[in-house]
Amino acid sequence: MLRRQARLRREYLYRKSLEEKERTIYERKKKLKAALEEIRQHQDDEYAWAGVQDPKVMITTSHDPSSRLKQFAKELRLIFPNSQRLNRGSFVMGQLVQACRANEVTDLILVHEHRGEPDGLVICHLPFGPTAYFTLSNTVMRHDVPDIGTMSEAYPHLVFHNFTSKLGERVKSILKYLYPVPKDDSKRVVTFANQDDYISFRNHTYKKVDGQIELTEVGPRFEMKG
């Protein structure tokens, strides 16, 4: 009887020690997972400095661009504050990316064309991505509109419509952080409206007339599809 009780007691203590060991391992794994997630969120976030430092955007074209694609690149430079336009020349993509990284460029934008019409837009966030490719359609440039006047280069307020899915939120981040934080009194508004997987880009200025808001589209405009 005493031997049986002693054996049962040893078995009970052994099981308790296993439970304690498993609990310790579980807690360690839990802490490690939490630590890794915290590291990813704070150190590996591609947009960790967004809103703290203004973006620095470089815009270029595919090789041997037509005059219309060059004009489109010029208008993109007006769309994105703090951006510069670079003549592509004979640079290959690797050289462009390396030069941008060396000069602390945050985003590289590359525009393509088909038969003289802009048809592709690549946005590459530096130094390590993400990269997004959009096809372009229904492009109307400021150059196409007579007597359109000059365009404000003020930092715009941004409007995003229907970017609610996980992919939509990702695309929204890529586009949003191309722009610096605007001043409260800025009279410029840039809109990205998502409908049936097409993103409509519009560029407006506004003013108050008799207590009413009056919008003026200043171009360019185009549709994007990821």
CORFEN-V364122 format. One record per residue. N is the residue number from 1. RES is the residue in one small letter. PHI is phi in whole degrees, -180 to 180 (NA if undefined). NEAR is the number of other ideal C-beta (glycine too) atoms within 12 Angstrom. D_CENTER is the distance of its C-alpha to the mean C-alpha in Angstrom with 1 decimal. Layout:
N;RES;PHI;NEAR;D_CENTER
N;RES;PHI;NEAR;D_CENTER
This chain:
1;m;NA;7;74.2
2;l;-65;8;73.1
3;r;-63;9;71.6
4;r;-64;10;69.6
5;q;-63;11;68.3
6;a;-65;12;67.4
7;r;-65;13;65.6
8;l;-62;14;63.7
9;r;-66;14;62.7
10;r;-63;14;61.4
11;e;-62;14;59.4
12;y;-63;14;57.9
13;l;-65;14;57.0
14;y;-65;14;55.5
15;r;-63;14;53.3
16;k;-64;14;52.2
17;s;-67;14;51.3
18;l;-65;14;49.2
19;e;-61;14;47.4
20;e;-65;14;46.8
21;k;-65;14;45.5
22;e;-64;14;43.1
23;r;-64;14;42.0
24;t;-64;14;41.4
25;i;-62;14;39.4
26;y;-61;14;37.3
27;e;-64;14;36.6
28;r;-64;14;35.6
29;k;-63;14;33.2
30;k;-63;14;31.7
31;k;-65;14;31.3
32;l;-64;14;29.8
33;k;-61;14;27.2
34;a;-63;14;26.3
35;a;-65;15;26.1
36;l;-65;15;23.9
37;e;-64;15;21.4
38;e;-65;14;21.5
39;i;-63;14;20.9
40;r;-61;14;17.9
41;q;-68;14;16.4
42;h;-96;13;17.3
43;q;-105;14;17.4
44;d;-102;14;15.0
45;d;-71;18;11.9
46;e;-64;25;9.3
47;y;-113;28;8.3
48;a;-62;19;12.0
49;w;-101;18;12.6
50;a;-63;22;10.1
51;g;86;15;12.6
52;v;-96;12;15.3
53;q;-115;15;14.7
54;d;-67;23;13.5
55;p;-67;34;10.9
56;k;-126;27;12.9
57;v;-108;36;11.8
58;m;-114;39;14.2
59;i;-118;37;15.0
60;t;-146;39;17.6
61;t;-123;35;19.3
62;s;-70;28;21.1
63;h;-64;19;24.7
64;d;49;15;27.4
65;p;-71;28;25.4
66;s;-74;21;27.5
67;s;-63;15;28.0
68;r;-69;24;26.0
69;l;-67;36;22.9
70;k;-60;27;23.5
71;q;-65;27;23.8
72;f;-63;41;20.5
73;a;-63;37;18.8
74;k;-63;29;20.7
75;e;-72;34;19.5
76;l;-63;39;15.8
77;r;-62;27;16.7
78;l;-77;32;18.0
79;i;-69;40;15.0
80;f;-104;37;12.7
81;p;-60;28;14.8
82;n;63;25;15.6
83;s;-104;32;14.9
84;q;-130;26;17.7
85;r;-106;27;19.0
86;l;-119;28;20.6
87;n;-67;20;23.4
88;r;-66;27;22.9
89;g;58;15;26.6
90;s;-101;10;27.4
91;f;-62;21;24.5
92;v;-90;15;23.3
93;m;-59;19;19.7
94;g;-59;12;20.7
95;q;-66;17;22.2
96;l;-61;30;19.2
97;v;-63;26;16.9
98;q;-63;16;19.9
99;a;-66;22;20.5
100;c;-65;30;16.9
101;r;-62;21;17.1
102;a;-65;13;20.5
103;n;-104;18;19.5
104;e;58;18;16.7
105;v;-73;29;14.1
106;t;-89;36;10.6
107;d;-146;43;8.9
108;l;-112;41;11.2
109;i;-114;42;11.3
110;l;-122;37;14.3
111;v;-111;44;16.2
112;h;-114;28;19.1
113;e;-144;28;22.1
114;h;-136;18;25.0
115;r;53;10;28.4
116;g;83;18;27.0
117;e;-113;24;24.4
118;p;-56;42;20.6
119;d;-135;27;19.6
120;g;-152;27;16.4
121;l;-137;41;13.0
122;v;-111;32;11.3
123;i;-116;35;7.9
124;c;-118;31;8.6
125;h;-84;35;7.3
126;l;-108;29;10.7
127;p;-91;19;13.1
128;f;-127;16;12.6
129;g;95;20;9.4
130;p;-79;23;7.7
131;t;-124;24;8.4
132;a;-126;30;8.3
133;y;-119;21;11.4
134;f;-125;32;12.4
135;t;-84;25;16.1
136;l;-113;33;17.1
137;s;-151;21;20.3
138;n;53;21;22.4
139;t;-78;33;21.2
140;v;-121;25;23.3
141;m;-91;32;23.0
142;r;-58;27;24.5
143;h;-60;22;26.9
144;d;-82;20;28.2
145;v;-105;18;29.2
146;p;-70;8;32.4
147;d;55;7;32.9
148;i;-83;21;29.4
149;g;81;13;29.8
150;t;-83;12;27.4
151;m;-117;29;23.9
152;s;-65;25;22.8
153;e;-105;22;20.3
154;a;-65;25;20.0
155;y;-63;26;16.7
156;p;-87;33;15.9
157;h;-76;25;15.7
158;l;-111;31;12.9
159;v;-123;26;14.2
160;f;-117;26;12.4
161;h;-118;19;15.2
162;n;69;21;15.7
163;f;-112;26;12.5
164;t;-97;13;14.8
165;s;-75;13;14.9
166;k;-61;10;13.2
167;l;-64;18;11.4
168;g;-60;23;10.6
169;e;-64;17;9.3
170;r;-66;23;7.0
171;v;-63;30;5.9
172;k;-58;28;6.0
173;s;-62;29;3.9
174;i;-59;36;0.8
175;l;-77;38;4.0
176;k;-61;30;5.6
177;y;-85;34;5.3
178;l;-81;39;6.5
179;y;-114;36;9.5
180;p;-77;30;12.2
181;v;-71;20;14.2
182;p;-80;23;16.8
183;k;-78;13;20.5
184;d;-60;9;22.2
185;d;-93;12;24.4
186;s;-63;22;21.8
187;k;-106;24;23.0
188;r;-118;31;20.0
189;v;-133;29;17.7
190;v;-112;39;14.7
191;t;-118;27;14.5
192;f;-119;35;12.4
193;a;-114;25;15.0
194;n;-94;28;14.9
195;q;-145;16;18.5
196;d;55;10;19.8
197;d;68;19;16.6
198;y;-107;21;16.4
199;i;-105;35;13.9
200;s;-90;30;15.9
201;f;-102;40;14.7
202;r;-137;30;17.3
203;n;-129;38;18.0
204;h;-126;28;20.9
205;t;-117;27;23.0
206;y;-140;25;25.4
207;k;-150;17;28.7
208;k;-94;12;31.3
209;v;-127;10;34.5
210;d;53;7;37.4
211;g;80;7;35.1
212;q;-109;9;32.9
213;i;-85;14;29.3
214;e;-114;14;29.3
215;l;-93;19;26.1
216;t;-129;21;26.2
217;e;-77;24;23.8
218;v;-115;30;23.3
219;g;71;31;21.3
220;p;-75;35;20.0
221;r;-136;31;19.1
222;f;-166;33;17.9
223;e;-110;27;16.9
224;m;-122;33;14.1
225;k;-134;23;14.7
226;g;-78;28;12.8
